[in-house]
């Protein structure tokens, strides 16, 4: 009887999905809250919708740039941190070889290997400095080699996701320029649906039940928009 081939499926694009989540979550929530808040403040104004659209586009532009730059700097910091630790590990294998060998041994000791079992393994690993340092980076420090293009790709992904998310709550105000209240109601409906879909998809990739992930995202976005709306209405 032929054996069934075992195929493991693992999700490996965690960094890319994280960038989309960061950009889309803020893109849906912040412009939504801003538009709702401005509606509460300028609902009686003749040019109320124009003000909301202008402010919305300005916020999306500023927000996408700020979020993209934040993602870029975060990725660059990770790369610089890795380079710094890599240099330190190379230096320590030369200046403190016995200490570093003991750190290799400790990794295997923590997995339950005896001194006799780990001795030849430690000897093989430490015979090659590059393999030795790579081992220490991964198993002592828990650091993986960063992707050189990660920073620019992260910035672009976060910024694009923010723009896409931000256009969702703003679209009804563009379509219903002369009826700000209708635009608000439609914006609420469309954005809450988008938040739920986004939260469900995010939950699928992060291991959270889609229904729970969707409801959590709707709750956060809805509370932010409601707070902005009623605060603006109270002040105005």
TAMOCOR-V957334 format. One record per residue. PSI is psi in degrees with one decimal (NA if undefined). Layout:
# TAMOCOR-V957334
PSI
PSI
This chain:
# TAMOCOR-V957334
123.0
138.6
142.6
126.2
129.9
116.9
119.5
132.9
116.0
140.4
120.1
-5.7
45.4
-38.3
-42.7
-45.6
-39.2
-40.6
-42.6
-42.7
-46.0
-49.3
-46.7
-40.2
-48.4
-36.0
-37.4
-38.8
-49.5
-51.8
-32.6
-47.9
-39.6
-47.9
-42.6
-43.2
-43.2
-34.3
-41.3
-26.2
-32.3
18.3
-33.5
-7.9
143.9
-37.6
23.7
-46.3
-39.9
-39.8
-43.8
-43.6
-46.0
-47.1
-37.6
-46.6
-39.1
-40.9
-41.7
-43.0
-50.2
-42.6
-43.0
-39.4
-46.5
-44.8
-42.2
-42.9
-39.3
-42.6
-39.5
-48.2
-36.5
-44.3
-40.0
-38.2
-41.3
-41.7
-43.5
-38.0
-43.1
-45.3
-39.3
-44.6
-35.9
-45.0
-40.9
-41.3
-41.3
-42.7
-40.5
-30.2
-21.9
-45.4
-31.5
58.1
-40.2
-38.5
-43.4
-36.8
-38.9
-33.6
-35.2
-46.4
-37.0
-35.6
-46.7
-31.2
-36.8
-21.6
1.1
8.9
145.4
169.3
-39.4
-37.0
-38.6
-20.6
-51.3
-30.5
-45.5
-39.8
-42.4
-44.6
-45.2
-4.1
-22.2
115.4
-41.5
-46.8
-36.6
-50.7
-42.3
-39.8
-44.9
-39.8
-41.4
-46.3
-23.0
-45.6
-14.4
32.8
133.2
151.5
121.0
149.4
124.9
-30.0
8.4
-41.6
-51.1
-37.8
-38.8
-44.0
-46.0
-40.9
-45.9
-45.3
-44.9
-40.8
-37.4
-43.3
-46.6
-46.0
-39.8
-28.6
-21.1
-55.5
-19.7
-25.2
-44.2
-33.2
-29.6
-38.9
-31.9
64.6
-31.0
8.4
85.0
-34.0
-40.4
-41.6
-41.1
-48.5
-43.9
-38.5
-41.6
-49.1
-50.2
-42.7
-39.8
-38.7
-44.6
-41.1
-41.2
-45.3
-45.1
-45.2
-37.1
-44.8
-43.0
-42.1
-37.2
-41.0
-21.9
2.8
4.6
144.0
131.2
-42.5
-44.2
-44.4
-40.9
-44.4
-37.9
-43.3
-41.2
-41.6
-45.6
-49.2
-40.8
-42.2
-40.8
-45.1
-41.6
-42.8
-44.4
-42.0
-51.1
-30.4
-43.6
-41.6
-38.1
-43.8
-40.0
NA
